[in-house]
């Protein structure tokens, strides 16, 4: 009688970690940012700024710290997420510094650099201390409670530029809604992951649309409605649109029901029409969108939207060059809402396309990390976080180019705004953790084909 042995499952092939690729791209991102900083100084004053080496060294230290943290705490993470974020942040600092030269009484670049350093520090903290993205699933209801509190608090503070979205303590101010979008993404991902089968397969059928039971869909719809109502009271329609889009995308990904998209779009159209007709602040922005040159025809000169369109038109294919444009004529929002107009005028269509492709690549890598995961929560969380970035870029780009009414949001990493840059670095940190789990080999399992194709040459 012979004994039989059971073969152990073969070890999973080890994917290239690509940390060297990440480091090389980070060096390139730092050099591009330093070159842009020097170019602005040469164009404006004929000399390289005296602090260019300090700026480059500071950005390099932040990049190295983030890289080392990823190397030791998330060694399998996507090698493109961190360099893309650093490059966009560096370009944003260059553009803000360039606009500071137009407004010497209102300098924003040093403050934005401090916020950027804080954002990178929080990114490092999340990557180093969060053991696994699935830990966040335990705090779904804590996250939604904190998000609602953060959105309600600004109602009790004075309005700024027509919107109650800021909390101010002396010279310190921040925008709680920026942090709420991450917390709501965590809640939606956790709740929909736990109930996605029930949402997709149970409930009443009306023609071709199958509705889930109210007991299952009720809590998530209630949270969404409360969020939108609060934001409307604060006149923050940009964030309202963001949360609505986030809700629709994650509901579709969780259920796979295309009918939900049609229903939600109809609701969005009805809500937008009602708010645009009844709210004077929003109605004014819709009028500016429909008639961007009305102020010129009235002899009052170009308003912000018209001046933004002129800036894009003046940029042409290659732009006027960093520091040589006139987008400072846009006014007080040139460093925030309309910073993309400066990029379009001074970098041209080529530079603007490159920036938008960086955003597209960042979103694509986040979505790919989610698709490579087997757990529903991680898949939905990555999809939600990547969708937040995509929706912000679409809403802001559409507003400043005249595609849709202006909503007043901050371009991720690029625009002035401490709350925005900090929260976007946290989003990058969470995507790094998700991609690390997605690309980490598991014994006895074959690697996901998507993971093998993360960068050219992987899996070969």
C-alpha positions in Angstrom: 0.0 0.0 0.0 1.5 3.3 -1.0 0.8 6.7 0.5 -0.5 9.4 -1.6 0.6 13.0 -1.2 -1.4 16.1 -1.9 0.6 18.7 -3.8 0.7 22.1 -2.3 -0.8 24.8 -4.5 1.8 26.5 -6.6 2.9 29.9 -5.3 1.4 32.9 -7.1 3.8 34.6 -9.6 5.3 37.6 -8.0 4.5 40.8 -9.9 7.1 43.5 -10.3 6.7 46.1 -7.6 8.0 48.9 -9.7 9.2 51.1 -6.8 12.2 52.1 -8.9 9.9 53.3 -11.6 8.0 55.3 -9.0 11.1 56.9 -7.8 12.2 57.9 -11.3 8.8 59.4 -12.0 8.9 61.3 -8.8 12.3 62.8 -9.7 10.8 63.8 -13.0 7.8 65.4 -11.3 10.1 67.5 -9.0 12.3 68.6 -11.9 9.3 69.7 -14.0 7.9 71.7 -11.1 11.3 73.4 -10.4 11.7 74.1 -14.1 8.3 75.8 -14.2 9.1 77.8 -11.1 12.3 79.0 -12.7 10.6 79.8 -16.0 8.1 82.1 -14.3 10.9 84.0 -12.7 12.8 84.4 -15.9 9.7 85.5 -17.8 8.7 88.1 -15.2 11.9 89.5 -13.9 14.6 88.1 -16.2 16.2 86.2 -13.4 15.8 82.8 -11.7 14.0 83.2 -8.3 16.5 83.1 -5.5 14.6 80.5 -3.6 14.3 78.0 -6.4 16.8 75.6 -4.8 14.9 75.7 -1.5 11.6 75.1 -3.3 13.1 72.1 -5.2 14.7 70.7 -2.1 11.4 71.0 -0.1 9.4 69.3 -2.8 12.1 66.6 -3.2 12.0 65.9 0.6 8.2 65.5 0.5 8.5 63.2 -2.5 11.2 61.1 -0.9 9.3 60.7 2.3 6.2 59.6 0.5 8.1 57.2 -1.6 9.9 55.6 1.3 6.6 55.1 3.1 5.0 53.5 0.1 8.1 51.3 -0.5 7.9 49.8 3.0 4.2 50.0 3.9 2.5 49.4 0.5 5.3 47.8 -1.6 2.9 46.5 -4.3 1.0 49.7 -4.9 0.5 51.2 -8.3 3.7 53.1 -9.2 1.9 56.0 -11.0 -0.5 57.3 -8.3 2.1 59.1 -6.2 4.1 60.7 -9.1 0.9 62.0 -10.8 -0.4 63.6 -7.6 3.0 65.2 -6.9 3.3 66.6 -10.4 -0.2 68.1 -10.4 0.5 69.6 -6.9 3.8 71.0 -8.1 2.2 72.6 -11.2 -0.5 74.1 -9.0 2.1 75.7 -6.8 3.8 77.1 -9.9 0.6 78.6 -11.3 -0.4 80.1 -7.9 3.1 81.7 -7.6 2.8 83.1 -11.1 -0.6 84.7 -10.2 0.9 86.0 -6.9 3.1 88.2 -9.0 -0.1 89.9 -10.3 -1.4 90.4 -6.8 1.6 91.3 -4.5 -0.8 92.3 -1.7 -2.5 88.9 -1.6 0.2 86.2 -1.8 -1.1 82.6 -1.6 1.8 80.3 -2.7 3.6 80.1 0.7 0.3 79.1 2.4 -0.5 76.6 -0.3 2.9 75.1 0.1 2.3 74.6 3.8 -1.1 73.0 3.1 0.6 70.7 0.5 3.2 69.6 3.0 0.4 68.9 5.4 -1.5 66.9 2.7 1.6 64.8 2.0 2.1 64.3 5.7 -1.5 63.0 6.1 -1.0 60.8 3.0 2.1 59.3 4.6 0.3 58.8 7.9 -2.6 57.0 6.2 -0.3 54.7 4.2 1.8 53.9 7.2 -0.9 53.4 9.8 -3.9 51.9 7.9 -3.2 48.2 7.9 -5.8 47.4 5.2 -8.5 49.3 3.4 -11.2 46.8 4.6 -10.8 48.2 8.2 -12.8 51.3 7.1 -15.8 49.1 6.4 -16.3 48.8 10.2 -16.9 52.5 10.5 -19.6 53.0 7.9 -22.1 54.7 10.2 -19.5 56.6 12.1 -18.3 58.0 8.8 -21.8 59.1 7.7 -22.5 60.7 11.0 -19.3 62.7 10.9 -20.0 63.7 7.3 -23.4 65.1 8.1 -22.0 67.0 11.1 -19.2 68.5 8.9 -21.8 69.6 6.3 -24.2 71.1 8.8 -21.7 73.2 10.9 -20.9 75.8 8.2 -24.6 76.9 8.1 -23.9 78.7 11.4 -21.0 80.7 9.9 -21.2 83.8 7.7 -21.5 83.3 4.0 -18.4 83.8 1.8 -18.9 84.9 -1.8 -22.6 83.8 -1.5 -22.0 80.3 -0.1 -22.0 79.0 3.5 -19.3 76.4 3.1 -16.5 77.7 5.3 -15.6 77.5 9.0 -13.4 80.4 10.1 -11.5 80.9 13.3 -9.5 84.2 13.0 -7.1 83.8 10.1 -7.6 80.0 9.9 -10.4 78.7 7.6 -11.3 75.3 6.1 -14.1 73.8 4.1 -15.7 70.8 5.9 -17.5 69.6 2.7 -14.1 68.5 1.3 -13.6 66.0 4.1 -17.3 64.9 4.0 -16.9 63.6 0.4 -14.4 60.9 1.6 -16.5 59.9 4.5 -19.6 59.6 2.3 -17.7 57.5 -0.2 -16.7 55.1 2.7 -20.3 54.9 3.8 -21.8 54.3 0.4 -19.1 51.7 -0.3 -19.7 49.8 2.9 -23.5 49.9 2.8 -23.8 49.1 -0.9 -21.3 46.3 -0.6 -23.3 44.7 2.2 -26.6 45.0 0.3 -25.7 44.9 -3.4 -27.4 41.5 -4.0 -30.6 42.8 -2.3 -30.5 46.0 -4.3 -30.1 44.2 -7.6 -32.4 41.2 -7.2 -35.3 42.0 -4.9 -38.2 44.5 -4.9 -41.0 45.5 -7.2 -40.7 45.6 -11.0 -42.2 48.6 -12.9 -41.9 47.7 -16.6 -38.2 47.1 -17.2 -37.0 48.8 -14.0 -36.7 46.6 -10.9 -36.9 48.7 -7.7 -35.4 47.4 -4.5 -37.3 47.3 -1.2 -37.6 50.6 0.7 -36.1 48.9 3.8 -32.8 48.3 1.9 -32.6 51.5 -0.3 -34.1 53.8 2.3 -31.1 54.5 4.5 -28.7 55.4 1.7 -31.3 57.5 -0.1 -32.1 59.3 3.2 -28.4 60.1 3.7 -28.1 61.4 0.1 -31.2 63.6 0.4 -30.1 65.1 3.7 -26.7 65.8 2.2 -28.1 67.5 -0.9 -30.7 69.6 1.1 -28.0 70.8 3.5 -25.7 71.8 0.6 -28.5 73.6 -1.1 -29.1 75.6 2.1 -25.4 76.5 2.0 -25.7 77.4 -1.7 -22.9 74.9 -2.5 -24.3 73.5 -5.7 -21.0 72.2 -6.9 -20.6 69.8 -4.0 -24.3 68.9 -4.3 -23.7 67.9 -7.9 -20.6 66.0 -6.8 -22.4 64.0 -4.2 -25.3 63.3 -6.5 -22.9 61.9 -9.2 -21.0 59.9 -6.6 -24.3 58.3 -5.4 -25.4 57.5 -8.9 -22.1 55.9 -10.0 -21.7 53.8 -6.9 -25.3 52.7 -7.0 -24.9 51.6 -10.6 -21.6 49.8 -9.9 -23.2 48.0 -6.9 -26.3 46.9 -8.8 -25.4 46.8 -12.5 -28.8 48.2 -13.3 -28.6 50.8 -16.1 -32.2 51.9 -15.3 -30.9 53.7 -12.2 -28.9 56.0 -14.3 -31.9 57.2 -16.3 -34.0 57.7 -13.1 -31.3 59.6 -11.4 -30.6 61.8 -14.4 -34.3 62.7 -14.6 -34.3 63.6 -10.9 -31.1 65.6 -11.4 -32.7 67.5 -14.3 -35.8 68.3 -12.3 -33.8 69.4 -9.2 -31.5 71.6 -11.3 -34.4 73.3 -13.0 -36.2 74.0 -9.7 -33.0 75.3 -7.9 -32.0 77.3 -10.9 -35.4 79.0 -11.2 -35.9 79.6 -7.4 -32.5 80.4 -6.0 -31.2 83.9 -7.1 -27.5 83.0 -6.6 -27.8 79.9 -8.8 -30.1 81.7 -11.3 -27.4 84.4 -11.8 -24.8 81.7 -12.6 -27.1 80.1 -15.1 -27.7 83.5 -16.8 -23.9 84.0 -17.0 -23.6 80.7 -18.6 -26.3 81.3 -21.2 -25.1 84.9 -21.9 -21.3 85.0 -21.1 -20.8 88.3 -23.1 -23.9 90.1 -21.8 -21.8 92.4 -19.6 -19.6 93.4 -22.6 -22.7 94.2 -24.7 -24.0 96.3 -21.8 -20.7 98.3 -21.8 -19.6 97.0 -18.4 -16.6 95.0 -19.6 -16.0 91.3 -19.5 -17.0 89.4 -16.4 -15.1 86.4 -15.1 -16.6 83.8 -17.4 -16.0 86.0 -20.5 -12.5 86.8 -19.4 -11.8 83.0 -18.9 -13.0 82.3 -22.4 -10.7 85.1 -23.7 -7.8 83.5 -21.8 -8.4 80.1 -23.4 -8.7 81.7 -26.8 -5.4 83.7 -26.4 -3.5 80.5 -25.5 -3.7 78.9 -28.9 -1.9 75.7 -29.4 1.3 76.2 -27.4 0.4 79.1 -25.1 2.0 82.4 -24.4 4.5 81.0 -22.0 4.5 80.7 -18.2 4.3 84.2 -16.7 3.5 86.0 -20.0 -0.3 85.7 -20.0 -3.0 88.1 -18.8 -5.4 85.7 -16.9 -4.9 87.9 -13.8 -7.6 90.1 -15.3 -10.2 87.4 -14.3 -10.1 88.8 -10.8 -10.4 87.4 -7.3 -11.1 83.8 -8.3 -8.1 83.5 -10.7 -6.2 81.3 -8.2 -9.1 79.1 -7.3 -12.1 78.6 -9.6 -10.4 79.8 -12.7 -6.8 78.6 -12.3 -7.4 76.4 -15.3 -7.7 79.5 -17.5 -4.2 80.5 -16.6 -3.0 77.0 -17.6 -4.9 77.3 -20.9 -3.5 80.7 -21.7 0.1 80.2 -20.8 0.5 76.5 -21.6 -1.9 76.4 -24.6 -4.0 73.6 -25.7 -1.0 71.2 -25.6 -0.3 71.9 -21.9 -4.0 71.9 -21.0 -4.4 68.5 -22.7 -1.4 67.2 -20.8 -2.9 68.3 -17.5 -6.3 66.7 -18.2 -4.6 63.5 -19.4 -2.8 63.4 -16.0 -6.2 63.5 -14.3 -7.6 60.9 -16.6 -4.6 58.6 -15.9 -5.1 59.1 -12.1 -8.7 58.2 -12.3 -8.1 55.2 -14.6 -5.5 53.8 -12.2 -7.9 54.2 -9.3 -10.6 52.4 -11.2 -8.2 49.6 -12.3 -7.2 49.0 -8.7 -10.8 48.6 -7.8 -11.6 46.3 -10.6 -8.7 44.1 -9.6 -10.1 43.5 -6.1 -12.3 40.6 -5.2 -13.9 42.2 -2.1 -17.0 44.4 -3.0 -16.1 47.1 -0.4 -12.7 47.7 -1.9 -14.1 47.7 -5.4 -16.7 50.3 -4.5 -14.4 52.4 -2.4 -11.8 52.7 -5.2 -14.6 53.4 -7.7 -16.1 56.1 -5.5 -12.8 57.8 -4.7 -11.7 57.8 -8.4 -15.2 59.1 -9.4 -14.9 62.0 -6.9 -11.7 63.2 -8.7 -13.3 62.7 -12.1 -16.5 64.5 -11.3 -14.6 67.5 -9.8 -12.4 67.8 -12.9 -15.5 67.6 -15.2 -17.5 70.1 -13.2 -14.7 72.7 -12.9 -13.4 72.3 -16.5 -17.0 72.5 -17.8 -17.6 75.6 -15.8 -14.6 77.6 -16.8 -14.9 76.7 -20.5 -18.6 77.5 -20.7 -19.8 73.9 -21.1 -22.0 74.0 -18.0 -22.8 76.7 -15.4 -20.0 77.6 -13.1 -20.3 75.9 -9.7 -17.4 77.2 -7.6 -15.2 74.2 -6.8 -11.5 73.7 -6.5 -9.5 71.8 -9.2 -7.9 68.9 -7.4 -4.2 69.7 -6.5 -4.1 72.6 -8.9 -6.2 75.3 -7.4 -5.7 77.4 -4.2 -7.4 75.8 -1.3 -5.9 74.0 1.8 -8.9 71.8 2.5 -9.0 70.6 -1.1 -5.3 69.7 -1.4 -5.3 67.9 1.9 -8.4 65.8 1.1 -7.1 64.9 -2.3 -3.9 63.7 -0.8 -5.9 61.5 1.5 -7.8 60.1 -1.5 -4.4 59.3 -3.1 -3.3 57.5 0.1 -6.5 55.4 0.1 -6.1 54.5 -3.6 -2.5 53.5 -2.8 -3.6 51.1 -0.1 -6.3 49.7 -2.4 -3.9 49.2 -5.3 -1.4 47.5 -2.9 -4.1 45.0 -1.9 -5.1 44.5 -5.5 -1.6 43.7 -6.8 -0.4 41.8 -3.8 0.0 38.1 -4.7 -2.1 35.6 -2.8 -0.8 32.0 -2.3 -2.5 29.5 -4.6 -4.2 32.1 -6.9 -3.2 33.3 -10.3 -2.6 37.0 -10.7 -5.4 39.2 -12.2 -4.7 40.0 -15.9 -5.4 43.7 -15.1 -2.7 43.6 -12.4 -0.2 42.2 -14.9 -0.9 45.1 -17.3 -0.5 47.9 -14.8 2.5 49.4 -16.6 4.2 48.5 -19.8 6.4 45.5 -19.4 4.8 44.1 -16.3 4.2 40.4 -16.3 6.8 39.8 -19.1 
